[in-house]
Amino acid sequence: MRMHHSNLLALFVLLPALSGFYCGKVLVVPADGSHWINMKVLIVELHLKGHNITVVRGSNSWYIEEKSPYYTSISIDIGEFDNNFWMTLLPRLLQIKRHGKSFWSEIEIGQEIFSSFSKVHQQVCNMTAMIFENETLMNSLEDVSYDLVLTDPAFGGGVLLANRLGLPLVLNVRWTMYGEGHFVVAPSPLSYIPIPALQLTDKMTFSQRVMNVMVYMIFIYQNPKFFGYHYQEFSQKYFGPDVDFFSLLQNADIWLMRNDFTFEFPRPTMANVVYMGGFQCKPAKPLPDKLEKFVQSSGEHGVIIMTLGTVFGQLLSEINDEIAAAFAQLPQKVIWRYTGPKPANLGNNTLIVDWLPQNDLLGHPQIKVFVAHGGTNGVQEAIYHGVPIVGLPISFDQPDNLSRMQAKGTAKIVDIATLDRTVFLKALKEVLHNPSYKENMQRLSKLHHDQPMKPLDRAIFWIEFVMRNRGAPHLRTQSFRMSWIEYHSIDVILTLMATFLIFAFVTVYIMKYFCMVLFRKKAKRE
């Protein structure tokens, strides 16, 4: 009996070691809105692996639940904040676009977004300050001995908290407060790496390259001014005058990029950048009975689905009416996620729903076209399931995402500024009846699936890698610790040039001296 118990004890001790299992403690500082959707995918998977997850959230969070079976939460009371921020910003942006597209309207839209988001970043700093100044909370966070901080660097609170706690940092990233993630962590030659705002490809003309450089210079001035300075001031206040927030961000151990090279143009990358494009995608599940019946009723014509995401779900009524009128002229059935007043001209072929199972619908064989705003999650799901897109980009990363899809022949973009029923109907018919859109998207889908490891498994592996090894400093480049002059070898070039010039000067001087000596000797002989 004693031997039996000892064997059981040994088995329980050896099983975790044999399986490589490690139960870690992860502190998650997420971004709200659509960013929470993909962060939650990682949290659920980490929970299923046996890790303990703690999520830091604002008390008035939109989507981040306070209670969940997958994590415990720490809610920070950040006081009053405008919960209608997005609902007031969206109509304003649409009104500017509909008023007339011009250089000045684009500038106005940019300033509207920059000033609005500057307030949000300030609010994030205020929330982080509350955490830092709550001695009881900070002591409890230190006592837990977390293995790492997982955060979305669209906002900088997680970067600051990781530095304060001295923990390894893993980023779930596509965008940072300084712009697209690659521009922060990887070499980005402007000769063939387009600035996202310009919606260019990696094949730029001379004039496009000039514009690319000019816009980049504007961004490296504007982004720190509107967004980064909040975090820089915070860093100097709590960490000391010599601490640079941009360096804290660059010093992250692993960058889990929410894209891959079926979406991204080929470009330089870094050893600690891990691509997990489409990690939130999964095989389609059966649809609810009523929805399946509606989809099957479409017959040979198929179904179009339309959704504009969690934030941009409701357009101006004049736009909705034109979209409804265009849908009514098609033989296809339409499923439209829409939350506003019933549009005029709504056809019998169109089903209005408050919510739809987007992934499951995209995976249904009857779906012909996906009408979308171009958010990263939706684009990746369309690639995963091979469904072509009619894009209605509104703001943020949406125009860039859709322009990349259009460049690959998988999407047709409709400008909100000029959208009417005729324009929208023409775009729908082009994608429906031109087989190249479907073929190109299915080719991208095949490329996406043809990889040795699922993106979600790859992401989880690297998170656990950081846990096991207390970071990944061997993957971080030293280039961030070099000055601009050192990075571009300006000092080496100047030294070599000076050496060459000195050598040339000395050589010429010596040759001139010997020539003068020979000339004098010759003159004396004569």
C-alpha positions in Angstrom: 0.0 0.0 0.0 2.8 2.4 0.9 4.5 1.6 -2.4 1.3 2.2 -4.3 0.8 5.7 -2.8 4.5 6.6 -3.5 4.1 5.5 -7.1 1.0 7.7 -7.4 2.7 10.6 -5.9 5.7 10.2 -8.3 3.3 10.0 -11.2 1.6 13.3 -10.2 4.9 14.9 -9.9 6.3 13.7 -13.2 3.2 14.3 -15.3 3.6 18.1 -15.5 7.3 17.8 -16.3 6.6 15.2 -19.0 4.0 17.3 -20.7 5.9 20.5 -20.4 3.0 22.1 -18.6 3.6 25.3 -16.7 0.8 27.1 -14.9 1.7 30.8 -15.2 0.2 34.1 -14.0 -0.6 36.6 -16.7 -1.5 40.2 -16.1 -3.6 41.5 -19.0 -4.0 45.2 -19.8 -6.3 45.3 -22.8 -7.8 47.9 -25.1 -11.6 48.1 -25.3 -13.9 47.9 -28.3 -13.0 45.6 -31.2 -9.5 45.2 -29.8 -11.0 43.3 -26.8 -12.5 40.7 -29.2 -9.1 39.4 -30.3 -7.5 39.8 -26.9 -10.2 37.7 -25.4 -9.3 34.9 -27.8 -5.8 34.8 -26.3 -7.2 34.9 -22.8 -9.6 32.0 -23.3 -6.9 29.9 -24.9 -4.4 30.7 -22.0 -7.1 29.8 -19.5 -7.7 26.5 -21.3 -4.0 25.8 -21.0 -4.3 26.2 -17.2 -2.8 29.7 -16.8 -4.3 32.2 -14.3 -5.4 35.4 -15.9 -6.0 38.8 -14.3 -7.5 41.6 -16.4 -7.1 45.3 -15.6 -10.2 47.2 -16.8 -11.9 50.6 -16.4 -15.0 50.5 -14.3 -17.1 51.9 -17.2 -15.7 49.5 -19.8 -18.0 48.8 -22.8 -17.1 45.2 -23.6 -14.7 43.9 -20.9 -16.9 42.1 -18.4 -16.1 42.4 -14.8 -16.9 38.8 -14.1 -15.8 36.0 -16.3 -15.1 32.3 -16.0 -11.8 32.9 -17.8 -10.2 35.6 -15.7 -10.4 37.6 -12.6 -10.6 41.4 -13.0 -9.3 44.5 -11.4 -11.7 47.3 -12.0 -10.4 50.9 -11.7 -12.9 53.7 -11.1 -11.7 56.3 -13.6 -14.6 58.7 -12.9 -16.8 60.2 -15.5 -15.9 59.6 -19.2 -18.0 60.2 -22.3 -19.4 56.8 -23.1 -20.9 58.3 -26.3 -17.4 59.2 -27.6 -17.6 56.8 -30.6 -21.3 57.6 -31.3 -20.6 61.3 -31.5 -17.3 60.9 -33.4 -18.7 58.7 -36.2 -21.5 61.0 -37.4 -19.0 63.9 -37.3 -16.5 62.0 -39.5 -19.3 60.9 -41.9 -20.6 64.5 -42.2 -17.1 65.8 -43.1 -16.7 63.1 -45.7 -20.1 63.6 -47.3 -19.6 67.4 -47.4 -17.0 66.8 -50.1 -13.7 65.0 -50.4 -10.8 67.3 -50.6 -7.3 67.9 -49.2 -8.7 70.2 -46.5 -11.5 67.7 -45.6 -8.9 65.0 -45.1 -6.9 67.4 -42.8 -10.1 68.2 -40.9 -10.8 64.5 -40.4 -7.3 63.9 -39.2 -7.4 66.7 -36.7 -10.8 65.6 -35.4 -9.4 62.1 -34.8 -6.1 63.3 -33.4 -7.7 65.6 -30.9 -10.3 63.1 -29.8 -7.8 60.3 -29.3 -5.5 62.6 -27.4 -8.2 62.9 -24.7 -8.5 59.1 -24.6 -4.7 58.7 -24.1 -4.8 61.2 -21.3 -7.6 59.2 -19.7 -5.5 56.1 -19.9 -2.6 57.9 -18.2 -5.0 59.0 -15.5 -6.2 55.5 -14.9 -2.6 54.2 -14.8 -1.7 56.9 -12.2 -4.6 55.7 -10.0 -3.1 52.2 -10.1 0.4 53.5 -9.3 -0.8 55.7 -6.4 -2.9 53.0 -4.9 -0.3 51.5 -2.5 -2.6 48.6 -1.5 -3.2 47.6 -5.1 0.4 47.9 -6.1 1.5 45.7 -3.2 -1.1 43.1 -4.1 0.1 43.1 -7.8 3.7 42.6 -6.6 2.8 39.9 -4.2 1.1 37.8 -6.9 4.4 37.5 -8.8 3.1 37.6 -12.3 5.1 36.0 -15.1 4.4 38.6 -17.7 2.2 41.5 -18.8 0.2 41.0 -22.0 -1.1 44.2 -23.4 -2.4 46.0 -26.6 -0.1 49.0 -27.2 -2.9 50.9 -28.9 -2.8 52.5 -25.5 0.3 52.6 -23.2 -1.0 51.7 -19.8 0.2 48.1 -20.0 3.7 49.2 -21.0 3.9 51.5 -18.1 2.6 48.9 -15.6 5.0 46.2 -16.9 8.0 48.6 -16.3 6.8 49.5 -12.8 6.4 45.8 -11.9 9.7 44.8 -13.6 7.9 42.1 -15.7 8.5 40.8 -19.2 6.2 42.4 -21.8 4.3 40.7 -24.6 2.3 42.9 -27.1 -0.8 41.9 -28.9 -0.3 44.5 -31.6 -1.2 45.9 -35.0 -1.2 49.6 -34.0 0.6 51.6 -31.3 0.1 55.2 -30.2 2.9 56.0 -32.7 1.3 54.3 -35.6 1.5 50.9 -37.3 3.6 48.5 -35.2 6.3 47.7 -37.7 7.4 51.3 -37.8 8.2 51.1 -34.1 10.0 47.8 -34.0 11.4 47.0 -37.5 13.4 48.7 -40.2 10.9 50.4 -42.6 12.6 51.7 -45.7 10.2 54.4 -47.1 11.2 53.5 -50.7 8.9 50.4 -50.6 7.2 50.4 -47.2 4.0 52.6 -47.6 2.7 54.8 -44.8 -0.8 53.3 -44.0 -2.6 56.6 -44.3 -1.7 56.9 -48.0 -3.1 53.5 -49.1 -0.2 52.8 -51.4 1.4 49.5 -52.3 5.1 48.4 -52.2 5.4 49.5 -55.9 5.5 53.3 -55.7 6.3 55.8 -58.3 8.7 58.6 -57.7 5.9 61.1 -56.8 4.4 58.5 -54.5 7.7 58.0 -52.7 8.0 61.7 -52.3 4.6 61.8 -50.7 5.4 58.8 -48.6 8.4 60.5 -47.1 6.6 63.8 -46.5 3.7 62.1 -44.7 6.1 60.0 -42.6 7.8 63.2 -41.5 4.4 64.7 -40.5 3.5 61.6 -38.6 6.7 61.4 -36.6 6.0 65.0 -35.6 2.2 64.6 -34.9 2.0 61.2 -33.2 4.4 62.1 -30.3 2.7 65.5 -30.0 -0.9 64.3 -29.8 -0.4 60.8 -28.2 3.1 60.0 -27.1 3.7 63.0 -24.9 1.1 61.9 -22.4 3.0 58.8 -21.8 6.4 60.6 -21.9 5.3 63.0 -19.2 4.0 60.1 -17.1 7.3 58.2 -17.5 9.4 61.1 -16.4 7.1 61.7 -13.4 7.1 58.1 -12.1 10.3 56.6 -13.5 12.7 59.6 -13.7 13.7 62.3 -16.1 16.0 60.0 -18.1 13.3 57.4 -18.9 12.0 57.5 -22.5 8.6 55.9 -23.0 9.3 55.1 -26.7 12.3 53.0 -25.5 10.1 51.2 -23.0 7.7 50.3 -25.9 10.5 49.2 -28.2 12.0 47.0 -25.4 9.0 44.6 -25.4 10.0 41.0 -25.4 7.6 39.7 -28.0 5.5 41.5 -30.6 2.5 39.3 -31.5 1.5 40.9 -34.9 -2.2 40.6 -35.8 -1.3 40.1 -39.5 0.8 38.0 -41.8 2.2 38.1 -45.3 -1.0 37.0 -47.0 -2.2 40.5 -46.0 1.0 42.5 -45.4 3.4 43.4 -48.3 6.8 41.8 -48.0 9.0 43.9 -45.6 11.9 43.6 -43.1 11.0 42.2 -39.7 12.7 41.4 -36.4 13.5 38.3 -34.4 11.0 39.0 -31.7 8.1 39.7 -34.1 5.7 36.8 -34.3 3.0 36.8 -37.0 -0.4 35.5 -35.9 -2.7 36.9 -38.6 -6.1 35.2 -38.5 -5.5 33.7 -35.0 -9.1 34.5 -34.0 -10.5 32.7 -37.0 -11.9 29.2 -36.7 -14.0 26.7 -38.8 -17.7 27.7 -39.2 -20.3 26.2 -36.9 -23.9 25.4 -37.9 -26.1 28.5 -38.1 -29.2 28.9 -36.0 -32.2 27.2 -37.6 -34.0 30.4 -38.7 -30.9 31.9 -40.1 -30.0 28.7 -41.9 -33.5 28.5 -43.4 -33.1 32.1 -44.7 -29.7 31.4 -46.2 -30.9 28.2 -47.9 -33.8 30.1 -49.4 -31.4 32.1 -51.5 -31.0 29.2 -53.9 -28.4 29.5 -56.7 -28.0 33.3 -56.1 -26.5 33.0 -52.7 -26.3 35.5 -49.8 -24.6 38.8 -49.2 -23.7 39.7 -45.6 -23.1 43.2 -44.3 -21.7 44.4 -41.0 -19.7 47.4 -40.0 -18.3 46.1 -36.8 -18.8 47.0 -33.1 -18.2 50.7 -33.4 -19.4 51.7 -36.9 -22.6 49.8 -36.9 -24.9 52.7 -37.7 -24.3 55.1 -40.6 -26.1 58.3 -41.5 -29.8 57.7 -42.6 -29.2 59.0 -46.1 -26.4 56.4 -46.6 -28.5 53.6 -45.1 -31.4 54.4 -47.4 -29.1 54.2 -50.5 -27.6 50.9 -49.4 -31.0 49.4 -48.8 -32.2 50.6 -52.2 -29.2 48.9 -53.9 -29.7 45.7 -52.0 -33.4 45.6 -53.1 -32.3 45.4 -56.8 -30.3 42.2 -56.4 -31.6 38.6 -56.7 -29.3 37.6 -53.8 -30.6 37.4 -50.2 -29.0 39.9 -47.8 -28.3 39.7 -44.1 -27.5 43.1 -42.7 -26.4 43.8 -39.1 -28.0 47.1 -38.4 -29.2 48.8 -35.2 -30.8 52.1 -36.3 -34.2 53.0 -37.6 -35.5 50.9 -40.5 -34.0 52.2 -43.7 -36.3 53.4 -46.5 -36.5 51.3 -49.7 -35.7 48.1 -47.7 -36.3 45.1 -50.0 -38.0 41.8 -49.3 -34.7 40.1 -49.9 -33.0 41.9 -46.9 -33.0 40.6 -43.4 -32.1 43.1 -40.7 -30.5 41.7 -37.5 -29.1 43.2 -34.3 -26.3 40.7 -34.3 -25.0 38.0 -36.6 -22.5 35.1 -36.3 -20.0 36.7 -38.6 -17.4 33.8 -38.7 -20.0 31.1 -39.1 -21.7 33.0 -41.9 -18.5 33.7 -43.7 -17.7 30.0 -43.6 -21.1 29.0 -45.2 -20.9 28.0 -48.8 -23.9 30.2 -49.8 -22.1 33.4 -48.9 -21.0 35.3 -52.0 -19.9 38.7 -50.8 -18.9 40.3 -47.5 -19.8 44.0 -47.2 -17.5 45.4 -44.5 -15.9 48.5 -43.1 -12.4 46.9 -43.2 -11.5 46.3 -39.6 -8.6 43.9 -39.1 -10.7 41.1 -37.6 -13.3 41.1 -40.4 -10.6 41.2 -43.1 -8.7 38.3 -41.6 -11.9 36.3 -41.3 -12.8 37.0 -44.9 -9.3 35.7 -45.9 -9.6 32.7 -43.7 -12.9 31.7 -45.4 -12.1 32.9 -48.9 -15.0 35.4 -49.2 -14.4 38.6 -51.4 -15.2 42.0 -50.0 -17.0 45.1 -50.9 -15.4 47.7 -48.6 -16.9 50.8 -47.0 -13.9 52.2 -45.1 -14.7 55.0 -42.7 -11.6 55.8 -40.6 -8.5 54.5 -38.7 -6.9 51.4 -40.2 -9.9 50.6 -42.4 -8.9 52.4 -45.6 -5.4 50.9 -45.5 -6.7 47.4 -44.8 -9.1 47.5 -47.7 -6.6 49.1 -50.1 -4.3 46.1 -49.5 -7.1 43.8 -50.3 -8.0 45.8 -53.4 -4.3 45.7 -54.5 -4.4 41.9 -54.2 -7.6 41.7 -56.3 -9.9 40.5 -53.5 -11.9 43.6 -52.7 -13.7 46.6 -54.3 -13.7 49.8 -52.3 -16.7 52.2 -52.3 -16.0 55.7 -51.1 -18.5 56.8 -48.4 -18.2 60.4 -49.7 -19.7 59.5 -53.1 -21.8 56.5 -52.2 -25.3 56.3 -53.7 -27.5 53.3 -54.8 -26.0 53.3 -58.3 -22.4 53.4 -57.2 -23.0 50.7 -54.5 -25.0 48.5 -56.8 -22.2 48.6 -59.5 -19.6 47.6 -56.9 -21.7 44.7 -55.7 -22.4 43.4 -59.2 -18.7 43.7 -60.1 -17.6 41.5 -57.2 -20.5 39.1 -57.6 -20.1 38.5 -61.3 -16.3 38.9 -61.8 -14.8 35.5 -60.8 -11.4 37.0 -60.3 -12.4 38.4 -56.9 -13.4 35.0 -55.6 -10.5 33.3 -57.1 -7.9 35.7 -55.7 -9.5 35.5 -52.2 -9.5 31.8 -52.3 -5.8 31.8 -53.3 -5.1 34.0 -50.3 -7.1 31.7 -48.1 -5.1 28.7 -49.4 -1.8 30.5 -48.6 -3.1 31.4 -45.1 -4.0 27.8 -44.3 -0.8 26.4 -45.7 1.5 26.8 -42.7 3.0 24.3 -40.3 1.4 25.7 -37.1 -1.9 27.4 -36.4 -1.5 31.2 -35.7 -3.2 30.9 -32.3 -1.0 28.0 -31.3 2.1 30.0 -32.4 0.9 33.0 -30.3 0.4 30.8 -27.2 3.7 29.1 -27.6 5.6 32.4 -27.5 3.6 33.7 -24.6 4.5 30.6 -22.7 8.1 30.8 -23.9 8.3 34.2 -22.2 6.8 32.8 -19.0 9.3 29.9 -19.0 12.3 32.0 -19.7 11.4 35.2 -17.8 11.5 37.2 -21.0 13.2 37.0 -24.4 16.1 39.5 -24.2 18.2 37.5 -26.7 15.6 38.4 -29.4 15.7 42.1 -28.8 17.8 44.1 -31.2 20.5 46.5 -29.9 19.6 49.0 -32.6 17.1 50.8 -30.3 20.0 51.6 -28.0 22.0 53.3 -30.7 21.8 56.9 -31.7 20.6 57.9 -35.1 24.2 58.6 -36.1 25.4 55.2 -35.0 22.4 53.3 -36.4 23.0 54.7 -39.9 26.9 54.5 -39.5 27.2 58.2 -40.2 30.1 58.4 -37.8 31.8 55.5 -39.6 31.2 57.0 -43.0 32.5 60.4 -41.9 35.6 58.7 -40.3 36.3 56.8 -43.5 35.8 59.8 -45.6 38.1 61.9 -43.4 40.7 59.1 -43.4 40.5 58.9 -47.2 40.8 62.7 -47.6 43.7 62.9 -45.2 45.4 60.0 -47.0 44.8 61.6 -50.3 46.1 65.0 -49.0 49.2 63.4 -47.6 49.8 61.4 -50.8 49.4 64.5 -53.0 51.7 66.5 -50.6 54.4 63.8 -50.7 54.2 63.5 -54.4 54.3 67.3 -54.8 57.3 67.4 -52.4 59.3 64.8 -54.4 58.4 66.5 -57.6 59.8 69.8 -56.3 63.0 68.0 -55.1 63.5 66.4 -58.5 62.8 69.6 -60.2 65.4 71.5 -58.1 68.1 68.8 -58.7 67.4 69.0 -62.4 67.6 72.8 -62.4 71.0 72.7 -60.6 72.5 70.2 -63.1 71.5 72.5 -66.0 
